[in-house]
Amino acid sequence: MTSAQLATRHSVLPHEITDAIIDHLQHDIQALSACSLVCFEWLRRSRHHIFSTIQLWPWRARRLFELAKAKNCTFVDSIGRIEVDNSRMARSTDTMDKGSEEDRNEVMLFGEMMSQSHIPNAAGIRALQIRNVDWTSFTPSQQADLRVGLRRFSHLDRLELHGTVFHDLREIQRILDALPHLLHFTADISFSKYLEYTLESASKTHLARPLVSLELGTADAIATLLTSLTNGNSFVTVRVLRLRNVKQNILQYIEKALQELGGDLQEVVIGLSDDDPSRSSSGDLLRPLDLSPLSKMTKLGLENLVLTEEIIEKCLPSLLEGLESSFLETLGLHFLMGVKENMESTDFRSLERVLLSLHFFGMKTANITVKVQSCASEDITEKEATICRKMSCLRARGALRVEVIGRWVTDGEESNSNKSVPEPTTRGMIIS
């Protein structure tokens, strides 16, 4: 078929239907790409979804850069997010060592990648994710070069660092200062120096970027960044604070942050650690917290709570009673439940009373999610019905949403099992 015939051929489907299907498949990149191979119109209209996220794995980064700087490249302007994983680079290097010299030359490591002057659509990239990079392995001059590379992302508003190692908080400060439009920062990081040293450094370090959203996923990140935010020298006004893998030894930093930052926070999510030995008595993690300073909060989430009588009957009601925000719209409670646990003996009345009070003062919905070590659909249905029955007053007001998810598997079970795990059986019940 000639190029003239391609140019004059029209799509059978109306563009509105094509766009609707493309939007429906936006997270199924494989399906979108397969359709685009046989339909030029589909490729043209789905380019935004297919190339919105680019994963710069080492074996294809160099060729992608070559394509991006080509005169007739059509996808560069569609790139909005770049993901880099240095662990993939390490595996790729091991593989390439056994291959040809030409294959080895194709590999582009993290430092070289970030120094490229022709990073695709650098000025248009809005999100950057970096995984498994040991920043301490770079010399000071190399770290400075990396920051120069980051400055090319001049409109970046979201930065995510996962599994990344630094000496202390000072390099984090330099990185954030290099990104003037940054609004969200995810720090799932660790430090090579002792925590006491990094905390002392954090107490003297002020973050000057106007961050709006902050997500912290390790003890090092939570302790140091919250210390920096509460040292009196920070210019950051955080509106959204999400804390993951919370353990007993970092509660003091969270308590202080809620006290000093609470007046500005609009969304707070606190997720307890899955592998914390004290998880069985997670009430000890909730009891010291004071939510009364969160006067402007619109959304609160408490995750990975173990569903026990102590949590339901005492700890949660006591914690939520201190919540005085008149702006609260959504409350999310996420529980973990063993298959042998029985909710029939648990008294939900105190918790329901507090939730009814919050609903009276403006809360729209309480979302309760329970992950259960079970695949039986009848067991899931029974647990949903039990929660709804025990909180019938909240249910009658249309303010309760219950979701029970079967087959909860811990990280340890996943890593030790070579068998395929079936998809979770999920049932949602919205009562209005």
N, C-alpha and C positions, 0 to 999 in steps of 0.2 A: 504494500500500500504506500502510495507516494505521500510526501509531506503536504501536498495540496489537498489530497483526500482527507488526511488527518485534520487539517485545519477547518474543512467545511463540514465534517461529520458532527452531528449534534447528539447530545445525551438523550436516551429514551425516557429516563425518569425526569420529572420536573426538578428544578434546582432546589425547591423547598423540601422535597422528599429526600433528595440526596443529602442536603445539609442536616436534616433531622437524623438520618441514619448515621452519618459521620459523627454527629454529636453524641449519639447513643453509644458508639463504638470508640469514643475518644480515649478510653483507657486500655483498649485492646489493640495495641499498636501492630501486632502481628496480622490481625485481620484487616486493619486499615491498609497496611503495606501490600498485602496480597491483592486486595481489590485495586489498589493504585497501579499495580503492574499491568493490569489488563484494561484500564480505563483512564485515559489522559485527563478527562474532566474530573474524575474522582481524585486523581493525584493533585490536580490544581486546587481543588476545594478542600482537601483534607490535609494539605501541607502544614497548616497551622498546628494540627494535633500530632502529626507524625514527627515533626521536627521541633515541637515545643520544648522537649527535654532531650538533651544530647548527653550520652554517657561516653566520656572520653577515656575508654579503656586503651591500654598502651599499644596494642597491635593495630589500632585503627585511627589513632589520634593524628598521626602524620598525614595520612591520606585524606582525612577529613579537613585538615587545615589547607591542604592543596586544593581540594574541591571548593572550600569556602572563599579562597582568594581568586578563584577562576572568574573570568569576565562574565560568563553566562550563568553563574550560580543563581538559583532561584529560591533556595530555602533559608538563606542566612537570616533574613529579616524575620523569619518565623521562630527562631531560637529564643527562648525566654529563660531557660534553666540549663545549667551545666552541672554534671555530676562526675567527680573524680574519685577513684578508689585505689589507693596505693598498694593495697594487698593484692589486687588483681595484677598490678604491675610486677610485684614480686613473683607471683606464680607464672606470669608470662615470661619473665626473664629466665626462670628455671627451664621452661619449655624451649625457649629460643636458643639456650645454650646447646641444645642437642640438634638444632637445625642449622640451616646454612647461614653464612655471613650476611647475605642479603636480608634474611628474615630478622637477624639480630639488629641490623641497622634500622629496621622498621619500628622497633620498640622505642617509645618516647616516655621517659620517666617524668615524674611529677615536676621536678625542678625545671627541666627543659621545657615541659609543656607550658608552665606558667610564665616562662620568659618569652614565649612566642609573641611577636609583634602583630601577627595576623590572627589572633583568637577570633573565631567567628562571632560577628555582631557584638563585640565586647561592650560597646556603649549601650546596646539594647538589652543586655542580659539583666534580668531582675532577681534571679536566685542562683546561688552557687553552693553546692554541697561538696565537702572535702572529707574523705574517710581514710583512716589508718595511715596517717603521715606523722613521722617522728620529726618534729620541727627542730629538736635538739641536735639532729645529725647534720644540720646545715651550719656553715660558718656564719658569723655576723654579716659579712658582705653578701653571702648567698641569701640570708634572711631579708636583707635590704632589697635584693633583686626580686624576691618573691613579693614583697610589699609593692614594688613598682609594678609588677605584673597585676596585682590586685587593683591598683589604681586605674587600670584600663577599664575595669568594670565601673564606669563612672556613674551609672544609674542603678547600681545594685542596691536593693532594699531588703534582701534576705540572705543571710550567711549561716550555713550549718557546718559545724565541725564535729565529726564523730570519730572516736577512737584516736584522737590526735594528742600528741605529747608535747608539752612545752616545759621550759625551765621554771617559769613563774608567770605571774599575771602581766608583767610589763610588755611582753611581746604581744599578748592579746590586746592590750591598750593601743599599741602601735598599729596593729592590723585594723582595729575599729576606727582609728583616726584616719586611716587611708581611704575609708569608705564614707564620704560625706552624706550620702542619702540613705544609709542603712537604718532600717526600722525594726527588723527582727533579727535576733541572734540566738542560735541554738548551740549550746556548748556541752557536748558529751565528751569531755576531755579529762586528761590527767596531767600531773606535774611531776617532773623528775626529782625535784627537791622535797625535803620534808614539809609536811603540811604546816608546821609551826612557822617555817621560814616564809612560805608562800602567803600565809595569813598576815605576817608582819609586813610583807611587801604590799599586800592588798590594802592594808589599813592606811598606807601612804599613797596609794594609786587612785587617781580619780578618773572616771570615764566621762569623756566630754561629748560623746555621740548622743544625740537625742533619741535613744532607743525607746520604742513603744512596747515591743513584745520580747520576752526573754524566756527561753526554755533551757533548763539545766537538768542533766541526766546522770551526773556522777557526784560522789561525795566531795571530790576536789573542786569541781565546778560550783556546786551549791555553796560550799563554805567560803571560797575565795571571792566569787563574784558578789555574793550577798554582803560579805564584809566590805568590799569596795563600795557598794551602793549605799551602805549605811555609815560610812566613815565621816560624813559631813562635808566631803569635798566633791561629791559626784554631782554632775549636772544632768544626769539621766532621770527622766520621769517615766517610769515603767507603768503601763496600763494593764498589760497581760503578763502574768507570771505562771509558768508551768514548771513544776518540780517533779522529776521522776526518780525512782529508786531511792526513796527517802529512808534513811536508817536512823537508829536511836542516836548515834554519835554526832549527828549534824542538826538535831532539833533546835539547839540553842541559836543557830544562825537564822533558822526559819522564823523562830519566835521574834527575834529582834527585827527581822525584815518586815514581818506583818505589822509590828508596832510602829515602825518608822515610815514605811512605804504604804501602809494600809489606806490612807486617805486618798491616794491616787489610783489604787488598783481597781480595775473594773472586771477583770476575770482572773480567777485563781484556780489552778488545778494542782492537787497534791497527790502523788501516786506513791504508795509504799513499795518497798523493794520486795520482789518475788523471792529472793534467796536470803532474806533477813531471818536469822534464827528466832528472833522475837516476834515474827509475824503471827505466830499462834496466839500471842497476847498483844495484838496490834492496838488494843486500847491504851497501852503504855505510850504509843506514838501519838495518839490523838489527844490524850488527856492534858498535856501541857499547852496545847495550842489555844490561842485566844483570837476569835474572829471578830470581836467587837470593833476594832479599828477599821474594818473594811466597810466604811460608810457609803461608798459609791459602787459597790460591787453589783454587777448584773448577772454574773455566771460563776457558780462554784462547783468544782468537781473533786470528789474524793475517790481514789482508785485503789484497787487491790486490797480492800478491806476483807478480812476473814469473817465470814458470816457466823457469828457466835452470839449466844444470849447476852454476853457482856457488852458486845458492840451495839447490838440492836436496842437493848433495854436501858443501858446506862451511858456508855461513852458518846454515842452519836447524839442522843437527845440533849445531853449536857453541853456538847460542843456547839450544836446548832442553836441552842437557846441564847447563846451570846451573840448571835448574828443580828445586827441592828440595821442593816442596809434596807432602805425603803425602795431601792432600785432593782432588787433581785428579781430576775425573770426565770432563770433555769437553775435547778439543782440536780447534779448528777452523782449518784451513789453506785459505785462499781464494787461488787463483792466476788470473792472466791469461795467456793463451797465444795467440800469433799462429798463423795457419793454416799457416805454413811451418815452424814449430818441430817438431822430431822428438824424442819422448821415448825412442826406442829406444836412443839413445846415452847417455842419462842414467843414472847409477848411483844407485839408491835405497837401497843397502845401509846406508850410514851413517845415513840418516834412519830407516830401518826399525829399526835397532839401538837408536836412542834411543827410538823409540816403543814398542818391546818392553820396554825398561827401565821406561818410565813405566807401561805396562800391568801390569807385574809389581808395581809399588808402588801400584796401585789405579786407574789410569786405565781407564775403561770403554770409551770410544769415541774414535777419531780420525776426524773428519769432513773429508774432502778434497774440495773443490769446485774445478773447473776451468772457467773461461769461455773458450771457443774461438771464433775468428773463422771459423766454418764452420756451414753448415746441413745438411751431409750426415749422415744418421743413421748410415750405416756408418762414417763417420769418428769420430763420437761413441762408437759401440760399440767401435771399435778402441782408442780412447784409454782408455776405462774398463777394457777387458781388459788393456791394457798396464800400467796402474797396479796393478791387482789381481795380475797375474803377478809384477811386480817387488817386491811387498810380500806375497808369498804366506804368509809365517810369521805376520804380523799378521792376515792374512785368515783363516788357519786357526783362530786363536783367537777369531774373532768380534768383533774390536775395530776393524775397518776399515769405513768407509762412504764410498763414492766416488760423486760426482755430477758429470757433465760436462754443461755447458750450451752449446748451440750458439748462434751468432749473437750474439757479444759486440760491441756498438756503443758507441763512445766518445761522450762528451757532445758533442764537436765535430761528429761525424758526424750525430748526431741533430738538432742545431740547424741544420745546413747542408742537410739533406735534407727535401724536401717529400713524399717517397714514404712510403706506409704501410709499416711494418716488420713482418714476420711475427712471430708469437709465437715465443719461443725454443723450440727442440727440446730437451727435457730428459729424461735417463734417470738413474734412481737405482739404485744397486746396494748392497744391504745384505748383507753376508756374515756369517753366524752359524754 
